Each structure stands twice: as C-alpha cells, then as structure tokens.
Amino acid sequence: MPRVILQEKSYTSSDYFNLSYPTKDIIAEIGYTYSLQRISLPHGNVTDTLHKLKANFYKKLPKISLTSEATIRGYNR
C-alpha cells in the first residue's frame, strides 16, 4: 500500500480533508483507529420530534461518504 502521508511534507488540519484516501487509512498512518458507534447522551423530556430526528440521522449516517467531493465542498464553505 502506498504511503498516505508523506514524511517530508508538513500538514495542517485542513490538509487531511483534502487527501483522497479513506479516513481509516489516513488515521492508521498516524497510529490511531476509529469506529462509528451509537452513544447515549443524558436526556430529560424528549419530544416526538427529537425521536424522529435521531432516527433520521442514524438512517442516513451510513450513506455519507467522508471522502466524496460533495462532502469536501461542504466542509470548505
């Protein structure tokens, strides 16, 4: 596998978003891993609207590509 991060180059935080490699490959080169998982946050009175928002979020989350051109354009706004 080719190197994702060039040792002779200095990177800023935004440079990592411009790399055309999957997120897992980029962070593996710097010694980290990540996983997507559901978290439980403390809550009080939760309305029906919030339940619908949460369901919609988790339904669409797997369809979002962090390396797509549209995502990169949205990040750079």
N, C-alpha and C positions, 0 to 999 in steps of 0.2 A: 504494500500500500504506500502511495507517495506521501511525503510529509505534508501535513495540513498547514502547519505554522513554520515559517522559515526562521531559523535561528539568527540569521544576520539582519533581520528586519525588526524594527520596533513597532509595536501595535498599540493603538488606542482602543478604548472600549467599542467605539462605533466601527472600527476596522473589522472586528469579529463578525458583525452583522453583514458585512459585505463579502465575506468568504463564501464560496459556492460549495461548501461541504456540509453534510448533515451535522446538526448540533452535537450529537453523541460523539462524532469523530473529532470535532474541534476541542471539546472539553476533555476527551480522553487523552489528548496530547499534552494537556497541562495537569494531568493527574487527578481529574475529577470524573464523577459519573452523575447521572440524574435519572429520575423516574417520575412519570406522571402518576399522581395518586390523589384520591379524594381526601380532603381534610375536613375535620369537624371544627367548626367555629362556634363559640358560645353565642346563644341567641335567647331572646325573650319572646315577645309576641311576634310571631311570624305570620304575615298575611298570605293570602292565596296568591297574590301577585308575585311575591318573593319565591314561593314554591315553583311557580311557572318559569320564572327567570332562571332559577337554579337548574331545573330540568332541561330547559332550552340550552343553557351553557354547556352542560355535560353531554348533551346530544350532539352539539356542533364542534366541541373541542377536538375530537379525534380527526376532524376533517380539515383542520387548519395546518397548513404546511409552514414551518418556520423559515424555510429557505426559498419560498416562492417569490417571484418578482413582485406580486401584489403586496405581500407582507412587508417586503423591504421598502417599497414605495410608501406604504402606510407608516412605517417606523420613521422615515426620513422627513416627514411633514413638519 
